[in-house]
Amino acid sequence: MGVAGLWDILRPAGETRSLTHLAVVDGFEANPDGVRGFRVGIDASIWFYHATYGREGENPELRTLFFKCTRLMSAPFLPLFVFDGPNRPAVKRGKRISGKNHWMVQGMQNIIDAFGFEWRMAPGEAEAELAYLNRVGVIDAVYTDDVDTFLFGAKMIVRNPSITLSGNRAHSLKNSAGREDGNHVATYTSENLLKHPSVQLTQGGLILIGILRGGDYHQAGLTGCGATTAHGLAKCGFGDTLLHAARTLPREEFPEFLDTWRNNLRTELRTNSQGHIGRKNPSLAKSIPDDFPNMEVLLSYTNPVTTEAKGSKSKNLIINWEKEPDLGKIAELCELYFEWGVKEIIIKRFRTVLWPAAVLRILRRGALVKDKYADKLPNSHNGIPVTPRKSGRERRMPGTPSSMIAKHFSSMHLNTPRRDPALDSDDDEDGEQLIVKIHSSREHASTDGILEYRLEVSPSQLVRLCEAGVKGLRKEVINGLDDTDDEGDDDDEDGGKGSKRGKKPPPDPQSHLRIWLPACMVRIVEPELVDEFEGVQEMRKAKKTAKGTSAVRGRKAKTAGAVVTKGRNSRKPHSLVESEEQDSDGSISPTPKKPTLKKPSKTASHREVQEGFFTTGKSSSGGKMQTKAGLNARKDPSCQQQAFSRNVRANPNKASNFIVDRMRYRSLGSFRRLSRYLSPTIQGKEHLPLTKAIILSAVGTDLC
């Protein structure tokens, strides 16, 4: 689509970016106009074209559109779909355009509405309307693979990364790890096109290349004019003068201007006076006809039909970006359009396809509510600090309460909130919260290294909202539907077939799952969970530091009678949080699985005796130990206390490591019993601050 070869000219000015990084950093964090998202315009007609690659199941075209929308929803993008209007050109690329709407328009608009995205009808061509909306700041970028959007004056284009495009197959995009992850795109801005030394193109220059090389409105162009020559003439400024004249001169004066302009163009081709076209080309200069360029083709680029003539009253300019996905409506459309539209299969697929995206949207809504809440605080008015008032219980900052989710993410009015979620989030006290815990963090190449948290999520409310939208129109056919492919379908957006994994029992729809989401969103909406996670991380860091210090001191100290077990200091430290092991679908057990305590072997018993903390023998610095006596001492509590206290005094650093090493095996009651052993040992002592801090943190009681 568009001008042949123009993407190759513009490619050096492109910047490879992760879609996630673009939406989070330039959208959520930059927060343009307070919407907490990256506003992107999409030409619906291009999606119709890509949808024809769908081949599987019932309504394959709508199925492709559906999974494309789920992918857009998985990042803080705010899409605006624009459809071609009644005043679009009658002929395009040599074909007559029908005045009727595309047959997929109604179905696509239903899907767009269900996902909470915006759509508008353009007066003329959608790509020209999107360029105008981008130019006036209604949207931040245009998501397209049609380069003509730049000819209409767009400021930023995010090029569609679809593998069905020949240009993308020839120039694949890779992340910083050198892999094609499908999450990276090429972004282009008009500013970079002008500044890049090998491009240096303005809108006028782009229009000139389109006229010389041929485009949607006149495919032939100027016969014999190659891409290099067209690019050089654009650098000479012929496009800028042509664009200025087309927009400012009266129609009756324009022919006279064109006579002078054509003569100057011919002269430059014969002489190459500015040195941009590579070589002199007198034959091409002679071939320029007296009616070049075609007036209608030129005006199609310079003065397209858009809402610009309607001014600020146009509906296309008024968008508040307040819509959210309607989970029940999405489930209803799946039941209506797709052969797998049975409640059990819908919920099963949504677990991998929709839940992560839904949680991200809920976090965005929580951030908007919190921004609104901050504006309502008394000490935010007029910059004058005042004492905040409290009525009844203390008001809390909003997080992700069920009332807010029901209000914004369902039209079924389940759990209709009675309180303002912007002022109170205590409605989850009797039920399970959406985000249960943060397990780990990462900076991955697929997101250009933004910090992400691994969240444990309870999807029970999301399941209820979706189940409410299913009407029971389809009857489940036993052994008739292949519902094993949950997340391969989102790869079908480009026409490819997703990879299928081996069959296994489906997880309980109510069971928890773990997902990666941007840390900046979680920090704003759930700061208490972030503080808790960071506290655990600090504890782990302190443990590693202490263990490393102890190991260094142990190597320097002279020991007698103790044999150090090979490789003990290189042993992987035990984690203070639950393991990240889980099923491939992200599901986990509702309660963490405790490690099984195995009966100590002879070797393990000997090592424990060597550590010398629950033995009656001599310490590691006191000579030979009695293994049998040490094992018997484990059965006598009074003997344990005496031995432990004696050995703590002898080697306090080793005691610290021993206690930390036992933390993952001991219950709360065991820690309290251990605190009684420690209490007489560390009273009045200052050489065990780390040990005391660790026990205090784990047990929650004062040992002294």
C-alpha positions as CSV (number, residue, x, y, z in Angstrom):
1,M,0.0,0.0,0.0
2,G,1.1,3.6,-0.6
3,V,4.2,4.8,-2.5
4,A,6.4,2.0,-3.8
5,G,9.9,2.0,-2.3
6,L,9.2,4.9,0.2
7,W,9.6,2.7,3.3
8,D,13.1,1.8,2.1
9,I,14.0,5.5,1.9
10,L,12.6,6.2,5.4
11,R,14.0,3.0,7.1
12,P,17.3,4.6,8.3
13,A,15.2,7.1,10.4
14,G,13.2,4.4,12.1
15,E,13.6,3.5,15.7
16,T,13.1,0.0,17.0
17,R,11.0,-0.1,20.2
18,S,9.1,-2.6,22.2
19,L,5.3,-2.1,22.1
20,T,5.2,-2.5,25.8
21,H,7.9,0.1,26.4
22,L,6.1,2.5,24.1
23,A,2.8,2.2,25.8
24,V,4.1,2.3,29.3
25,V,6.8,4.9,29.1
26,D,5.3,7.3,26.5
27,G,1.7,6.6,27.5
28,F,1.2,5.6,31.2
29,E,4.2,7.3,32.7
30,A,4.2,10.4,30.5
31,N,0.4,10.6,31.0
32,P,-0.6,12.9,28.1
33,D,-3.6,14.9,29.0
34,G,-4.1,12.8,32.2
35,V,-5.4,9.7,30.4
36,R,-2.7,7.2,31.5
37,G,-2.2,5.6,28.1
38,F,-0.7,5.9,24.7
39,R,-3.4,7.1,22.2
40,V,-3.0,5.3,18.9
41,G,-5.1,5.7,15.8
42,I,-5.8,2.7,13.5
43,D,-7.1,2.5,10.0
44,A,-9.9,-0.1,10.2
45,S,-9.7,-0.8,6.4
46,I,-6.1,-2.1,6.9
47,W,-7.3,-4.5,9.6
48,F,-10.0,-5.8,7.2
49,Y,-7.2,-6.6,4.8
50,H,-5.2,-8.5,7.4
51,A,-8.3,-10.3,8.7
52,T,-8.6,-12.1,5.3
53,Y,-5.6,-14.2,6.3
54,G,-7.7,-15.9,9.0
55,R,-8.6,-19.4,7.9
56,E,-9.7,-21.3,11.0
57,G,-13.1,-21.9,12.6
58,E,-16.4,-20.0,12.4
59,N,-16.1,-16.3,11.3
60,P,-12.3,-16.5,10.9
61,E,-12.0,-12.9,9.9
62,L,-13.7,-11.7,13.1
63,R,-11.7,-14.2,15.0
64,T,-8.5,-12.6,13.8
65,L,-9.8,-9.1,14.7
66,F,-10.7,-10.4,18.2
67,F,-7.2,-11.7,19.0
68,K,-5.7,-8.5,17.6
69,C,-7.8,-6.5,20.1
70,T,-6.7,-8.8,23.0
71,R,-3.1,-7.9,22.1
72,L,-3.8,-4.2,22.0
73,M,-5.5,-4.6,25.4
74,S,-2.4,-6.2,26.9
75,A,-0.6,-2.9,27.1
76,P,-1.8,0.6,28.1
77,F,-2.7,1.6,24.6
78,L,-5.9,3.7,23.9
79,P,-6.9,2.7,20.4
80,L,-9.1,4.8,18.1
81,F,-10.3,3.0,15.0
82,V,-11.3,5.2,12.1
83,F,-13.5,3.8,9.2
84,D,-13.6,5.2,5.7
85,G,-16.4,7.7,5.2
86,P,-18.8,8.6,2.3
87,N,-16.5,11.2,0.7
88,R,-13.5,8.9,0.1
89,P,-12.1,8.9,-3.5
90,A,-14.1,7.0,-6.0
91,V,-11.0,5.4,-7.6
92,K,-8.0,4.1,-5.7
93,R,-5.0,2.1,-7.1
94,G,-6.8,1.9,-10.4
95,K,-10.0,0.3,-8.9
96,R,-13.4,1.9,-8.4
97,I,-14.3,2.1,-4.8
98,S,-17.8,0.9,-3.8
99,G,-19.9,3.3,-1.8
100,K,-21.1,0.5,0.5
101,N,-19.6,-0.4,3.8
102,H,-17.4,-3.4,4.2
103,W,-19.3,-6.5,5.3
104,M,-17.1,-6.7,8.5
105,V,-17.8,-3.2,9.7
106,Q,-20.7,-4.1,12.0
107,G,-19.0,-7.1,13.6
108,M,-15.8,-5.2,14.1
109,Q,-17.6,-2.2,15.6
110,N,-19.2,-4.7,18.1
111,I,-15.9,-6.1,19.0
112,I,-14.3,-2.6,19.4
113,D,-17.2,-1.5,21.7
114,A,-16.9,-4.6,23.8
115,F,-13.1,-4.0,24.4
116,G,-13.8,-0.4,25.4
117,F,-11.9,1.1,22.4
118,E,-13.0,4.1,20.5
119,W,-14.1,4.3,16.9
120,R,-15.1,7.1,14.5
121,M,-16.3,7.4,10.9
122,A,-14.1,9.7,8.8
123,P,-15.6,12.2,6.3
124,G,-13.3,10.8,3.6
125,E,-10.3,8.5,3.8
126,A,-9.4,7.1,7.2
127,E,-5.7,7.5,6.8
128,A,-6.1,11.2,6.0
129,E,-8.3,11.7,9.0
130,L,-5.9,9.9,11.3
131,A,-3.0,12.1,10.1
132,Y,-5.1,15.2,10.9
133,L,-6.0,13.8,14.4
134,N,-2.3,13.1,15.0
135,R,-1.3,16.5,13.8
136,V,-3.7,18.3,16.2
137,G,-2.8,16.1,19.2
138,V,-6.0,14.0,19.5
139,I,-3.9,10.8,19.1
140,D,-0.2,10.3,19.8
141,A,0.6,8.1,16.8
142,V,-0.9,6.2,13.9
143,Y,-0.5,2.4,13.9
144,T,-0.4,1.5,10.3
145,D,1.7,-0.1,7.5
146,D,0.5,2.5,4.9
147,V,3.2,5.1,4.4
148,D,0.7,7.5,2.8
149,T,-0.2,8.6,6.3
150,F,3.0,10.7,6.4
151,L,2.1,12.3,3.0
152,F,-1.1,13.5,4.7
153,G,0.9,15.2,7.5
154,A,1.1,12.6,10.3
155,K,3.6,13.3,13.1
156,M,4.4,9.8,14.2
157,I,3.8,6.3,12.7
158,V,4.1,3.0,14.5
159,R,4.6,0.6,11.6
160,N,2.5,-2.6,11.8
161,P,4.9,-5.5,12.6
162,S,2.7,-8.1,10.8
163,I,4.7,-10.9,9.3
164,T,2.4,-10.9,6.3
165,L,4.1,-7.7,5.0
166,S,7.0,-8.4,2.7
167,G,8.9,-5.5,4.1
168,N,8.8,-6.9,7.6
169,R,9.8,-10.4,6.4
170,A,12.9,-8.9,4.7
171,H,13.8,-6.6,7.6
172,S,12.8,-8.4,10.8
173,L,13.0,-6.6,14.1
174,K,15.0,-8.0,17.0
175,N,15.2,-7.1,20.7
176,S,18.4,-6.4,22.6
177,A,19.0,-10.1,23.0
178,G,19.0,-10.6,19.3
179,R,15.7,-12.4,19.1
180,E,12.5,-11.8,17.2
181,D,9.9,-11.7,19.9
182,G,7.0,-10.2,17.9
183,N,6.7,-7.3,20.4
184,H,9.0,-4.9,18.7
185,V,8.1,-2.3,16.0
186,A,9.7,0.4,14.0
187,T,8.6,3.9,14.9
188,Y,9.0,6.9,12.7
189,T,8.5,10.6,13.5
190,S,8.3,13.6,11.1
191,E,11.0,15.2,13.2
192,N,13.4,12.3,12.7
193,L,12.6,12.1,8.9
194,L,13.8,15.8,8.6
195,K,16.9,15.5,10.8
196,H,18.3,12.2,9.7
197,P,21.2,12.9,7.3
198,S,20.3,10.1,4.9
199,V,16.6,11.0,4.7
200,Q,16.0,14.8,5.2
201,L,12.4,14.8,4.0
202,T,9.5,17.1,4.8
203,Q,5.8,16.5,4.1
204,G,6.2,18.4,0.8
205,G,9.2,16.2,-0.2
206,L,7.2,13.0,0.7
207,I,4.3,14.2,-1.5
208,L,6.7,14.9,-4.4
209,I,8.1,11.3,-4.1
210,G,4.5,10.0,-4.2
211,I,3.7,11.9,-7.3
212,L,7.0,11.0,-9.1
213,R,7.0,7.3,-8.1
214,G,3.2,6.7,-8.2
215,G,0.8,6.0,-5.4
216,D,-2.8,5.1,-4.5
217,Y,-4.2,7.9,-6.7
218,H,-1.9,7.6,-9.7
219,Q,0.0,4.4,-9.9
220,A,2.2,5.2,-13.0
221,G,3.9,8.3,-11.6
222,L,6.6,9.8,-13.8
223,T,7.8,7.1,-16.1
224,G,11.6,6.4,-15.7
225,C,11.9,8.2,-12.4
226,G,13.6,5.9,-9.8
227,A,13.6,6.2,-6.0
228,T,17.0,7.8,-5.8
229,T,16.2,10.5,-8.3
230,A,12.8,11.2,-6.7
231,H,14.5,11.4,-3.2
232,G,17.1,13.8,-4.6
233,L,14.5,16.1,-6.2
234,A,12.6,16.1,-2.9
235,K,15.8,17.3,-1.1
236,C,16.1,20.1,-3.6
237,G,12.9,21.6,-2.2
238,F,10.6,21.1,-5.2
239,G,8.0,19.3,-3.0
240,D,7.9,22.1,-0.4
241,T,7.2,24.8,-3.0
242,L,4.5,22.6,-4.6
243,L,2.8,22.0,-1.3
244,H,2.8,25.7,-0.3
245,A,1.3,26.7,-3.7
246,A,-1.4,24.1,-3.6
247,R,-2.5,25.3,-0.2
248,T,-2.3,29.1,-0.7
249,L,-2.7,30.0,-4.3
250,P,-6.2,30.4,-5.9
251,R,-7.1,27.7,-8.4
252,E,-6.9,30.0,-11.4
253,E,-3.3,31.1,-10.6
254,F,-2.0,27.6,-10.1
255,P,-1.4,26.7,-13.8
256,E,1.0,29.6,-14.1
257,F,2.9,28.5,-11.1
258,L,3.1,25.0,-12.4
259,D,4.7,26.2,-15.7
260,T,7.6,27.8,-13.8
261,W,7.9,24.9,-11.4
262,R,8.1,22.3,-14.2
263,N,10.9,24.3,-16.0
264,N,12.9,24.5,-12.8
265,L,12.5,20.7,-12.3
266,R,13.7,20.0,-15.8
267,T,16.7,22.3,-15.3
268,E,17.7,20.4,-12.2
269,L,17.5,17.1,-13.9
270,R,19.7,18.3,-16.7
271,T,22.3,20.0,-14.5
272,N,22.2,18.4,-11.1
273,S,23.2,21.8,-9.8
274,Q,22.4,20.9,-6.1
275,G,24.1,17.5,-6.3
276,H,21.2,15.5,-4.8
277,I,20.1,13.4,-7.7
278,G,23.4,11.5,-8.2
279,R,23.9,12.2,-11.9
280,K,22.5,14.3,-14.7
281,N,19.4,12.9,-16.3
282,P,18.5,14.9,-19.5
283,S,16.3,12.2,-20.9
284,L,14.1,12.2,-17.9
285,A,13.9,16.0,-18.0
286,K,12.7,15.8,-21.6
287,S,10.0,13.2,-20.8
288,I,8.2,15.4,-18.2
289,P,4.8,16.2,-19.8
290,D,3.2,19.7,-19.7
291,D,0.3,18.5,-17.6
292,F,2.6,17.1,-14.8
293,P,1.6,16.8,-12.0
294,N,-2.0,15.9,-12.2
295,M,-4.0,18.5,-10.3
296,E,-6.5,16.1,-8.8
297,V,-3.8,13.8,-7.6
298,L,-1.9,16.6,-6.0
299,L,-4.9,18.0,-4.2
300,S,-5.8,14.5,-2.9
301,Y,-2.6,14.7,-0.9
302,T,-2.4,18.4,0.0
303,N,-6.1,19.0,0.7
304,P,-7.8,15.7,1.7
305,V,-11.3,15.6,3.1
306,T,-11.1,15.6,6.9
307,T,-12.9,17.0,9.9
308,E,-10.5,20.0,9.8
309,A,-13.1,22.0,7.9
310,K,-15.6,21.4,10.7
311,G,-13.4,22.8,13.4
312,S,-13.5,22.0,17.1
313,K,-17.2,21.0,17.1
314,S,-16.5,17.8,15.3
315,K,-17.2,14.6,17.2
316,N,-13.9,13.2,16.1
317,L,-12.1,15.8,18.1
318,I,-13.9,15.1,21.4
319,I,-12.7,11.9,23.0
320,N,-12.4,11.5,26.8
321,W,-10.9,7.9,26.7
322,E,-13.1,6.8,29.7
323,K,-14.3,3.5,28.2
324,E,-13.1,0.2,29.7
325,P,-13.5,-3.4,28.5
326,D,-16.9,-4.9,29.2
327,L,-15.9,-8.5,30.2
328,G,-19.4,-9.8,30.0
329,K,-19.9,-8.3,26.6
330,I,-16.7,-9.8,25.3
331,A,-17.8,-13.3,26.5
332,E,-21.2,-12.7,24.8
333,L,-19.6,-11.9,21.5
334,C,-17.4,-15.0,21.7
335,E,-20.6,-17.1,22.2
336,L,-22.2,-15.3,19.3
337,Y,-19.4,-15.4,16.7
338,F,-17.1,-18.4,17.5
339,E,-17.6,-22.1,17.5
340,W,-15.8,-22.4,20.9
341,G,-18.4,-20.0,22.4
342,V,-19.4,-22.3,25.3
343,K,-19.1,-21.0,28.8
344,E,-16.5,-23.5,30.0
345,I,-14.3,-23.1,27.0
346,I,-14.6,-19.3,27.0
347,I,-13.5,-19.1,30.6
348,K,-10.7,-21.5,29.9
349,R,-9.4,-19.5,27.0
350,F,-9.8,-16.2,28.8
351,R,-7.5,-17.4,31.5
352,T,-4.5,-17.0,29.2
353,V,-5.8,-14.7,26.5
354,L,-7.8,-12.1,28.5
355,W,-7.0,-12.1,32.2
356,P,-3.5,-10.6,32.0
357,A,-4.8,-7.8,29.8
358,A,-7.9,-7.3,32.0
359,V,-5.7,-6.9,35.2
360,L,-3.5,-4.4,33.3
361,R,-6.6,-2.3,32.4
362,I,-7.9,-2.5,36.0
363,L,-4.5,-1.2,37.2
364,R,-4.8,1.7,34.7
365,R,-8.3,2.5,36.0
366,G,-7.0,2.3,39.5
367,A,-4.3,4.8,38.6
368,L,-6.9,7.2,37.1
369,V,-9.1,6.8,40.2
370,K,-6.1,7.6,42.4
371,D,-5.2,10.6,40.3
372,K,-8.8,11.8,40.8
373,Y,-8.6,11.0,44.5
374,A,-5.4,13.1,44.8
375,D,-7.1,16.0,43.2
376,K,-9.9,15.8,45.8
377,L,-7.5,15.9,48.8
378,P,-8.0,19.1,50.9
379,N,-4.3,20.0,50.9
380,S,-4.2,19.9,47.1
381,H,-6.5,22.9,46.7
382,N,-4.9,26.3,45.9
383,G,-1.5,25.0,47.2
384,I,-2.6,25.7,50.8
385,P,-2.0,22.8,53.2
386,V,-4.9,22.1,55.6
387,T,-5.6,19.4,58.1
388,P,-7.5,16.5,56.3
389,R,-10.8,15.5,57.8
390,K,-11.8,12.0,58.7
391,S,-15.4,10.8,58.9
392,G,-15.8,7.5,60.7
393,R,-12.9,5.2,59.9
394,E,-9.8,6.6,58.2
395,R,-10.2,6.9,54.5
396,R,-7.8,4.8,52.4
397,M,-6.3,5.3,49.0
398,P,-8.0,3.3,46.2
399,G,-6.4,0.2,44.9
400,T,-8.3,-2.4,42.9
401,P,-11.5,-2.9,44.8
402,S,-14.2,-5.2,43.5
403,S,-16.7,-2.3,43.4
404,M,-14.5,-0.4,41.0
405,I,-14.1,-3.5,38.8
406,A,-17.8,-4.1,38.7
407,K,-18.6,-0.5,38.0
408,H,-16.1,0.0,35.1
409,F,-15.6,-3.5,33.6
410,S,-19.2,-4.8,33.4
411,S,-22.5,-3.6,32.1
412,M,-24.2,-6.4,34.0
413,H,-24.2,-4.4,37.2
414,L,-22.9,-7.2,39.4
415,N,-22.0,-6.2,42.9
416,T,-23.2,-2.7,42.2
417,P,-21.1,-0.4,44.4
418,R,-22.8,1.6,47.1
419,R,-19.8,3.6,47.9
420,D,-17.6,5.9,45.9
421,P,-14.5,3.8,45.0
422,A,-12.5,6.9,44.7
423,L,-12.9,7.5,48.4
424,D,-13.0,4.0,49.9
425,S,-11.5,0.6,49.0
426,D,-12.5,-1.4,52.0
427,D,-15.1,-3.5,50.1
428,D,-12.6,-6.3,49.7
429,E,-12.2,-6.9,53.4
430,D,-14.6,-9.9,53.4
431,G,-13.4,-11.3,50.0
432,E,-10.1,-12.1,48.2
433,Q,-8.4,-9.2,46.5
434,L,-7.6,-9.2,42.8
435,I,-3.8,-8.9,43.3
436,V,-2.7,-11.2,46.1
437,K,1.0,-10.9,46.1
438,I,4.2,-9.9,44.3
439,H,6.5,-12.8,43.8
440,S,9.5,-11.6,41.8
441,S,10.7,-8.9,39.4
442,R,12.5,-8.8,36.1
443,E,13.8,-6.5,33.3
444,H,13.2,-8.4,30.1
445,A,14.5,-7.8,26.6
446,S,11.0,-8.1,25.1
447,T,9.9,-4.9,27.0
448,D,13.2,-3.0,26.4
449,G,14.1,-3.6,30.1
450,I,11.3,-1.9,31.9
451,L,10.9,-3.2,35.4
452,E,8.1,-5.8,35.8
453,Y,6.5,-7.6,38.7
454,R,5.3,-11.2,38.8
455,L,1.9,-10.9,40.3
456,E,-0.3,-13.6,41.9
457,V,-3.8,-12.9,40.8
458,S,-7.2,-14.2,41.9
459,P,-9.5,-14.2,38.9
460,S,-12.7,-15.2,40.7
461,Q,-14.4,-11.8,40.1
462,L,-13.3,-11.7,36.4
463,V,-14.8,-15.2,36.0
464,R,-18.1,-14.2,37.4
465,L,-18.3,-11.1,35.2
466,C,-17.7,-13.1,32.1
467,E,-20.0,-15.9,33.1
468,A,-22.8,-13.3,33.5
469,G,-22.5,-12.4,29.8
470,V,-22.9,-15.9,28.4
471,K,-26.5,-16.6,27.4
472,G,-26.3,-20.3,26.8
473,L,-26.9,-20.0,23.0
474,R,-24.6,-22.9,22.2
475,K,-24.6,-26.4,23.6
476,E,-21.3,-28.0,24.4
477,V,-20.5,-30.9,22.2
478,I,-18.7,-33.6,24.1
479,N,-15.4,-34.5,22.4
480,G,-16.5,-32.2,19.6
481,L,-14.4,-29.1,20.2
482,D,-10.7,-28.9,20.5
483,D,-10.2,-26.4,23.3
484,T,-6.7,-27.3,24.1
485,D,-5.2,-24.4,22.3
486,D,-5.5,-21.4,24.6
487,E,-2.9,-18.9,23.8
488,G,-1.8,-20.0,20.3
489,D,-4.8,-18.1,18.8
490,D,-3.3,-14.7,19.5
491,D,-0.6,-15.6,17.0
492,D,-3.3,-16.0,14.3
493,E,-3.6,-12.2,14.1
494,D,-1.1,-12.4,11.3
495,G,-2.6,-15.4,9.6
496,G,-0.2,-17.9,11.2
497,K,-1.3,-20.9,13.2
498,G,-0.4,-20.9,16.8
499,S,1.6,-23.7,18.3
500,K,-0.3,-26.3,20.3
501,R,0.9,-27.8,23.5
502,G,0.3,-31.3,24.8
503,K,-3.1,-32.0,26.4
504,K,-3.3,-31.8,30.2
505,P,-6.1,-31.3,32.7
506,P,-7.4,-27.7,32.6
507,P,-6.7,-25.6,35.7
508,D,-9.6,-24.7,38.0
509,P,-11.0,-21.4,36.7
510,Q,-11.0,-20.0,40.2
511,S,-7.4,-20.9,40.9
512,H,-4.7,-18.2,41.2
513,L,-2.4,-17.5,38.3
514,R,0.8,-15.4,37.9
515,I,1.4,-12.7,35.3
516,W,4.0,-10.2,34.5
517,L,2.9,-6.5,34.6
518,P,4.8,-3.2,34.6
519,A,6.1,-2.3,38.0
520,C,5.2,1.4,37.6
521,M,1.5,0.6,37.4
522,V,1.6,-1.7,40.4
523,R,3.5,0.8,42.5
524,I,0.9,3.5,42.0
525,V,-2.2,1.3,42.6
526,E,-0.9,-1.2,45.1
527,P,1.9,0.5,47.1
528,E,1.5,-1.7,50.1
529,L,2.2,-4.9,48.1
530,V,5.2,-3.2,46.6
531,D,6.5,-2.2,50.0
532,E,6.0,-5.8,51.3
533,F,7.8,-7.2,48.3
534,E,10.7,-4.8,48.6
535,G,11.0,-5.6,52.3
536,V,11.4,-9.3,51.6
537,Q,14.0,-8.5,48.9
538,E,16.0,-6.4,51.4
539,M,15.9,-9.3,53.8
540,R,17.2,-11.7,51.2
541,K,19.9,-9.2,50.3
542,A,20.9,-8.9,54.0
543,K,21.0,-12.6,54.3
544,K,23.3,-13.0,51.3
545,T,25.6,-10.3,52.6
546,A,25.8,-11.9,56.1
547,K,26.4,-15.3,54.6
548,G,29.2,-13.9,52.4
549,T,30.8,-12.1,55.3
550,S,30.6,-15.2,57.5
551,A,32.2,-17.3,54.8
552,V,35.1,-14.9,54.4
553,R,35.7,-14.9,58.2
554,G,35.4,-18.6,58.4
555,R,38.1,-19.2,55.8
556,K,40.5,-16.9,57.8
557,A,39.8,-18.4,61.2
558,K,41.7,-21.4,62.4
559,T,39.4,-24.3,63.1
560,A,40.3,-27.5,65.0
561,G,38.6,-30.8,64.7
562,A,35.9,-29.7,62.2
563,V,35.8,-30.8,58.6
564,V,34.2,-28.4,56.2
565,T,31.8,-30.0,53.8
566,K,32.9,-29.6,50.2
567,G,30.9,-27.0,48.3
568,R,28.8,-25.8,51.3
569,N,29.6,-22.1,50.8
570,S,28.7,-22.3,47.1
571,R,25.3,-23.8,47.9
572,K,22.4,-21.8,46.4
573,P,20.8,-19.7,49.2
574,H,17.3,-20.6,50.2
575,S,14.7,-18.1,49.0
576,L,12.5,-16.3,51.5
577,V,9.6,-16.2,49.1
578,E,7.8,-19.0,47.4
579,S,9.3,-20.8,44.5
580,E,8.5,-19.6,41.0
581,E,7.7,-23.1,39.8
582,Q,4.3,-23.3,38.2
583,D,2.4,-24.8,35.4
584,S,3.0,-23.5,31.9
585,D,-0.5,-21.8,31.9
586,G,0.5,-19.7,34.9
587,S,-1.8,-21.4,37.4
588,I,-0.7,-22.0,41.0
589,S,-2.1,-23.6,44.1
590,P,-4.3,-21.4,46.3
591,T,-1.9,-22.0,49.2
592,P,1.9,-22.3,48.8
593,K,3.3,-25.8,49.0
594,K,5.6,-26.3,52.0
595,P,8.8,-28.2,51.6
596,T,8.8,-31.8,52.7
597,L,11.1,-32.5,55.7
598,K,13.2,-35.6,55.0
599,K,14.7,-37.8,57.6
600,P,18.4,-36.7,57.9
601,S,20.8,-39.2,56.4
602,K,24.1,-40.1,58.1
603,T,26.0,-37.6,56.1
604,A,23.4,-34.8,56.7
605,S,23.4,-35.6,60.5
606,H,27.2,-35.4,60.5
607,R,27.1,-32.1,58.8
608,E,24.5,-30.8,61.3
609,V,26.7,-32.0,64.1
610,Q,29.6,-30.2,62.5
611,E,27.7,-27.0,62.6
612,G,27.6,-27.5,66.3
613,F,24.4,-25.6,67.4
614,F,22.2,-28.4,68.8
615,T,25.0,-30.6,70.0
616,T,26.5,-31.3,73.4
617,G,30.0,-31.8,72.0
618,K,32.6,-29.1,71.6
619,S,32.2,-26.2,69.2
620,S,34.0,-26.0,65.9
621,S,36.7,-24.0,67.6
622,G,37.0,-26.4,70.6
623,G,38.2,-29.6,69.0
624,K,36.6,-33.0,68.2
625,M,32.8,-33.4,68.4
626,Q,30.8,-36.4,69.5
627,T,28.3,-37.3,66.8
628,K,26.2,-39.6,68.9
629,A,25.9,-37.1,71.7
630,G,24.9,-34.4,69.3
631,L,22.1,-36.5,67.8
632,N,20.8,-37.5,71.2
633,A,20.8,-33.8,72.3
634,R,18.2,-33.0,69.6
635,K,15.6,-34.9,71.7
636,D,16.2,-33.0,74.9
637,P,14.9,-29.3,74.9
638,S,16.9,-28.2,77.9
639,C,20.0,-29.7,76.5
640,Q,19.3,-28.0,73.2
641,Q,19.0,-24.6,74.9
642,Q,22.2,-25.0,76.8
643,A,24.2,-26.3,73.8
644,F,22.8,-23.6,71.5
645,S,23.5,-20.8,74.0
646,R,27.1,-22.0,74.5
647,N,27.8,-22.3,70.8
648,V,26.2,-19.0,70.0
649,R,28.6,-17.3,72.3
650,A,31.5,-19.2,70.7
651,N,30.6,-18.4,67.1
652,P,27.8,-15.7,66.8
653,N,28.2,-15.3,63.0
654,K,27.7,-18.9,62.4
655,A,24.6,-18.8,64.5
656,S,23.2,-16.1,62.3
657,N,23.7,-18.3,59.2
658,F,22.2,-21.3,60.9
659,I,19.1,-19.5,61.9
660,V,18.6,-18.0,58.4
661,D,19.1,-21.5,56.9
662,R,16.4,-22.9,59.0
663,M,13.8,-20.2,58.3
664,R,12.2,-21.9,55.4
665,Y,11.7,-25.2,57.3
666,R,10.3,-23.8,60.6
667,S,6.7,-22.9,61.3
668,L,5.8,-19.8,63.3
669,G,5.6,-21.9,66.5
670,S,9.1,-23.3,65.9
671,F,10.4,-19.7,65.6
672,R,8.8,-18.8,68.9
673,R,10.4,-21.8,70.6
674,L,13.7,-20.8,69.0
675,S,13.3,-17.3,70.3
676,R,13.1,-18.7,73.8
677,Y,16.5,-20.5,73.2
678,L,18.0,-17.2,72.0
679,S,16.5,-14.9,74.7
680,P,18.9,-15.7,77.5
681,T,21.8,-15.9,75.0
682,I,21.5,-12.5,73.4
683,Q,20.2,-10.4,76.3
684,G,22.6,-7.5,76.8
685,K,24.7,-8.6,73.8
686,E,25.4,-6.4,70.9
687,H,27.2,-8.9,68.7
688,L,24.0,-10.5,67.2
689,P,22.0,-7.6,65.7
690,L,21.4,-9.4,62.4
691,T,20.3,-12.6,64.1
692,K,17.9,-10.6,66.4
693,A,16.5,-8.6,63.5
694,I,15.8,-11.7,61.4
695,I,14.0,-13.5,64.2
696,L,12.1,-10.3,65.1
697,S,11.0,-10.0,61.5
698,A,10.0,-13.6,61.1
699,V,8.3,-14.1,64.5
700,G,7.0,-10.6,65.2
701,T,7.9,-10.8,68.9
702,D,10.5,-9.1,71.0
703,L,13.2,-11.5,72.1
704,C,14.6,-9.3,74.9
